[in-house]
Amino acid sequence: MSEKVNTVITVDQAHKNGAISVRPYFDPKISNLGLENYGMSLYDGVAHEEQLAAIERNGTKRYLTGLNEFAPEVKLIEDEEVRAAKIKEIRTVVAQLEKELATNVVDIKDKDFWNKLILLRPNNDEFWDKITIRCGNAAVPLDPKKDSYDLIKVYAIEAGGFSMIAPSYEAARAMAVSPKFYLDKSYDTLSTKTELTKLRNRALSELQSLYDTNANKLFYIAKAVDANSVQYKKNTPNDVIYDNMDKFITGKGVETNLKRAAQMFLDATTLDMESLKIKAIVRDSTFYKFISLKPDGHIYHVESGSLLGRTVADCIEYLKNALNDSILQDLLKKVEKQWNQ
């Protein structure tokens, strides 16, 4: 059996690694009637209750339980071994629940497995319509090892069965519209938060190193990542550049997404000086109209009319070419005049 099969982790296995609960999710940068200042999603004493979601098609309901081997997300697993492992996991959990809740013992290898179920049949409206969850500002603990209904809720949340609850902290952060709550498997959530902290700290460490040893490169990095690149002149104090980059890395600049901001800075530090300098030239040349984006979607050198490309990356590659050195020198002369003011 391939290693891919080992990536299928049951809720029971996950529970052994840390507590599971539903917690309120809030983004302190997004206004929520001031509640974000107190780490709250709802007003005190308020709670939301939601019924398990179902998709109805041609008069047939399909509940988003995470416990249906015929669901699209299972059928679309391309790797046969991974799909077989997922089906086995689903049947094992369903058989366990059926035994605990309906005193009905079913063999997971039985070819008529689903026909022999009493409660957990995918089309049992009477059972699935009663699966609800109620959440407020306090964490809602779930114990899938001891409570059969908690086990059902965890699988349903991970399958998108409750619209107000994201399946993980990372998923909540990625959503265009922030959810009210998220499923917190403490080890998983901590890993996500730690990953961001380590990324930010690496970027800050690089910033300190550049400040101490290579102020010239830091100047060009600031021009490469800061949307307001023209603010940096040759006489701009290093402390100002350092402070601005510190704010940029910690999401207080134009890029407010902490992960993207830190990664952008780190990516810039890996560029060679030639690429950084040419990128700075291109960005400032755009501001000063030495190069211009025309209606045809291409960027041109204004003075000569030469086509540089469609993107900043195209322009950088064009100007790196020794055959185009005259245009590079023209732009360099003009922007350095601005930088030296």
TATAHU-V506393 format. One record per backbone hydrogen bond with DSSP energy under -0.5 kcal/mol. CO is the residue of the C=O (numbers start at 1). NH is the residue of the N-H. E is the energy in kcal/mol with one decimal. If there is no record, write none. Layout:
co=CO nh=NH e=E
co=CO nh=NH e=E
This chain:
co=2 nh=5 e=-0.9
co=3 nh=6 e=-0.9
co=4 nh=7 e=-1.9
co=5 nh=8 e=-1.8
co=7 nh=9 e=-0.8
co=8 nh=10 e=-0.5
co=10 nh=14 e=-2.2
co=11 nh=15 e=-2.5
co=12 nh=16 e=-1.3
co=13 nh=17 e=-0.6
co=14 nh=17 e=-1.3
co=15 nh=18 e=-1.3
co=19 nh=186 e=-2.0
co=20 nh=142 e=-2.6
co=21 nh=23 e=-0.6
co=21 nh=184 e=-3.7
co=22 nh=140 e=-2.9
co=23 nh=182 e=-2.3
co=26 nh=28 e=-0.6
co=27 nh=30 e=-2.2
co=29 nh=31 e=-0.5
co=32 nh=35 e=-2.0
co=34 nh=37 e=-1.2
co=35 nh=38 e=-1.9
co=35 nh=40 e=-2.0
co=36 nh=39 e=-1.0
co=43 nh=46 e=-2.3
co=48 nh=135 e=-3.1
co=50 nh=133 e=-2.0
co=53 nh=64 e=-2.2
co=54 nh=56 e=-0.5
co=55 nh=57 e=-0.5
co=55 nh=62 e=-2.2
co=57 nh=60 e=-2.0
co=60 nh=57 e=-2.7
co=62 nh=55 e=-2.6
co=63 nh=65 e=-1.7
co=68 nh=71 e=-1.8
co=71 nh=74 e=-1.4
co=71 nh=75 e=-2.2
co=72 nh=76 e=-2.2
co=74 nh=77 e=-1.5
co=76 nh=78 e=-0.6
co=79 nh=83 e=-2.6
co=80 nh=84 e=-2.6
co=81 nh=85 e=-2.2
co=82 nh=86 e=-2.2
co=83 nh=87 e=-2.4
co=84 nh=88 e=-2.2
co=85 nh=89 e=-2.2
co=86 nh=90 e=-2.5
co=87 nh=91 e=-2.7
co=88 nh=92 e=-2.4
co=89 nh=93 e=-2.3
co=90 nh=94 e=-2.9
co=91 nh=95 e=-2.8
co=92 nh=96 e=-1.9
co=93 nh=97 e=-2.5
co=94 nh=98 e=-2.8
co=95 nh=99 e=-2.0
co=96 nh=100 e=-2.2
co=97 nh=101 e=-3.1
co=98 nh=102 e=-1.8
co=98 nh=104 e=-1.5
co=99 nh=103 e=-1.0
co=103 nh=105 e=-0.5
co=104 nh=106 e=-0.5
co=107 nh=110 e=-1.7
co=110 nh=113 e=-1.7
co=112 nh=116 e=-1.2
co=113 nh=116 e=-0.9
co=114 nh=117 e=-0.9
co=121 nh=124 e=-2.0
co=122 nh=63 e=-0.6
co=123 nh=125 e=-1.8
co=124 nh=127 e=-0.8
co=124 nh=128 e=-2.3
co=125 nh=129 e=-2.5
co=127 nh=130 e=-1.3
co=128 nh=131 e=-1.5
co=130 nh=132 e=-0.8
co=131 nh=52 e=-2.5
co=133 nh=50 e=-2.4
co=135 nh=48 e=-3.2
co=138 nh=136 e=-0.7
co=139 nh=141 e=-0.8
co=140 nh=22 e=-2.2
co=142 nh=20 e=-0.6
co=143 nh=146 e=-1.1
co=143 nh=147 e=-2.8
co=146 nh=148 e=-0.6
co=147 nh=151 e=-1.9
co=148 nh=152 e=-1.9
co=149 nh=153 e=-2.3
co=150 nh=154 e=-2.3
co=151 nh=155 e=-1.9
co=152 nh=156 e=-2.3
co=153 nh=157 e=-2.7
co=154 nh=158 e=-2.2
co=155 nh=159 e=-1.0
co=156 nh=161 e=-3.3
co=157 nh=160 e=-1.6
co=161 nh=53 e=-2.7
co=162 nh=165 e=-1.7
co=164 nh=166 e=-0.5
co=164 nh=180 e=-0.5
co=164 nh=181 e=-2.0
co=166 nh=183 e=-2.4
co=168 nh=172 e=-2.0
co=169 nh=173 e=-2.0
co=170 nh=174 e=-1.4
co=171 nh=175 e=-0.8
co=172 nh=175 e=-0.7
co=176 nh=178 e=-0.6
co=180 nh=25 e=-2.8
co=181 nh=166 e=-2.5
co=182 nh=23 e=-2.5
co=182 nh=184 e=-0.6
co=183 nh=185 e=-0.8
co=184 nh=21 e=-1.7
co=184 nh=186 e=-0.8
co=185 nh=188 e=-1.9
co=185 nh=189 e=-2.0
co=186 nh=190 e=-2.4
co=187 nh=191 e=-1.6
co=188 nh=192 e=-1.9
co=189 nh=193 e=-2.4
co=190 nh=194 e=-2.8
co=191 nh=195 e=-2.2
co=192 nh=196 e=-1.6
co=193 nh=197 e=-2.1
co=194 nh=198 e=-2.8
co=195 nh=199 e=-2.0
co=196 nh=200 e=-2.6
co=197 nh=201 e=-2.6
co=198 nh=202 e=-2.2
co=199 nh=203 e=-2.0
co=200 nh=204 e=-2.5
co=201 nh=205 e=-2.2
co=202 nh=206 e=-2.2
co=203 nh=207 e=-2.2
co=204 nh=208 e=-2.3
co=205 nh=209 e=-2.2
co=206 nh=210 e=-2.6
co=207 nh=211 e=-2.4
co=208 nh=212 e=-2.1
co=209 nh=213 e=-2.3
co=210 nh=214 e=-2.4
co=214 nh=218 e=-1.8
co=215 nh=219 e=-1.9
co=216 nh=220 e=-1.5
co=217 nh=221 e=-2.4
co=218 nh=222 e=-2.5
co=219 nh=223 e=-1.6
co=220 nh=224 e=-1.7
co=221 nh=225 e=-2.2
co=222 nh=226 e=-2.2
co=226 nh=229 e=-0.5
co=227 nh=229 e=-1.0
co=228 nh=231 e=-1.4
co=229 nh=232 e=-1.6
co=231 nh=233 e=-0.6
co=233 nh=236 e=-1.7
co=237 nh=240 e=-0.7
co=237 nh=241 e=-1.7
co=238 nh=242 e=-2.9
co=239 nh=243 e=-2.3
co=240 nh=244 e=-2.4
co=241 nh=245 e=-2.5
co=242 nh=246 e=-2.3
co=243 nh=247 e=-2.0
co=244 nh=248 e=-2.2
co=245 nh=249 e=-2.7
co=246 nh=250 e=-1.7
co=247 nh=252 e=-3.2
co=247 nh=253 e=-0.6
co=248 nh=251 e=-1.6
co=254 nh=256 e=-0.9
co=255 nh=253 e=-0.6
co=256 nh=258 e=-0.7
co=257 nh=261 e=-2.8
co=258 nh=262 e=-2.4
co=259 nh=263 e=-2.3
co=260 nh=264 e=-2.7
co=261 nh=265 e=-2.0
co=262 nh=266 e=-2.3
co=263 nh=267 e=-2.8
co=264 nh=268 e=-1.9
co=265 nh=269 e=-1.7
co=266 nh=270 e=-0.9
co=267 nh=270 e=-0.7
co=268 nh=271 e=-1.1
co=272 nh=276 e=-2.3
co=273 nh=277 e=-2.7
co=274 nh=278 e=-2.4
co=275 nh=279 e=-2.3
co=276 nh=280 e=-2.3
co=277 nh=281 e=-2.3
co=278 nh=282 e=-2.6
co=279 nh=283 e=-2.4
co=280 nh=284 e=-2.4
co=281 nh=285 e=-2.5
co=282 nh=286 e=-1.7
co=283 nh=287 e=-1.5
co=284 nh=288 e=-2.5
co=285 nh=290 e=-2.4
co=285 nh=291 e=-1.5
co=286 nh=289 e=-0.9
co=290 nh=302 e=-1.9
co=290 nh=303 e=-0.5
co=292 nh=294 e=-0.6
co=292 nh=300 e=-2.8
co=294 nh=297 e=-2.3
co=298 nh=294 e=-2.8
co=299 nh=308 e=-3.1
co=299 nh=309 e=-1.1
co=300 nh=292 e=-2.5
co=300 nh=302 e=-0.7
co=301 nh=305 e=-2.9
co=306 nh=301 e=-2.8
co=306 nh=308 e=-0.5
co=309 nh=299 e=-3.8
co=311 nh=315 e=-2.1
co=312 nh=316 e=-2.4
co=313 nh=317 e=-2.2
co=314 nh=318 e=-2.3
co=315 nh=319 e=-2.6
co=316 nh=320 e=-1.5
co=317 nh=321 e=-0.9
co=318 nh=321 e=-0.7
co=321 nh=324 e=-2.2
co=322 nh=325 e=-1.5
co=324 nh=327 e=-0.6
co=324 nh=328 e=-1.8
co=325 nh=329 e=-2.9
co=326 nh=330 e=-1.8
co=327 nh=331 e=-2.4
co=328 nh=332 e=-2.8
co=329 nh=333 e=-2.4
co=330 nh=334 e=-1.7
co=331 nh=335 e=-2.8
co=332 nh=336 e=-2.5
co=333 nh=337 e=-1.1
co=334 nh=338 e=-1.1
co=335 nh=339 e=-2.6
co=336 nh=340 e=-2.0
co=338 nh=341 e=-1.1
co=339 nh=234 e=-2.7
co=339 nh=235 e=-0.5
